[in-house]
């Protein structure tokens, strides 16, 4: 598999929609409040890189298979067009 650098911006004036939803869904965070802005910029950079390679990406809430309840985690889904 070929490796590619993904530059993370020091600031992002307009976050990718996936990064914005990640940032706004505070009940799912597994990062500290102090690191939230940095984490959102990393998600932003990854989402843009995924789309630049011809894939789509979206936010997905995982569900527990046993109960059907949300397990509190957010996963990204990238699919080829």
C-alpha positions, 0 to 999 in steps of 0.5 A: 500500500502506498503511503501519503503524507496528510498535512494538518493545518494549524488553523482551519477556518471552515472545517470539512462537514465530517470534522464539524460533526465530530467536533459538535457531537461532544457526547461521543468524544474520547479526547480532552476538551483541550485537544478537541480543536487539534483533533477536529483539524486532524479529522478535517485533514483526513477527510479532505485527503480521503475525498481527494483520492476518490472516496467519500466519507461520512460520520457513522454512529456505531451500535452495540450488536447485543442491545442495539444501543449506541456504544458512544463511539463515532467511526468514519466510513470511506467508500469508493465512488 
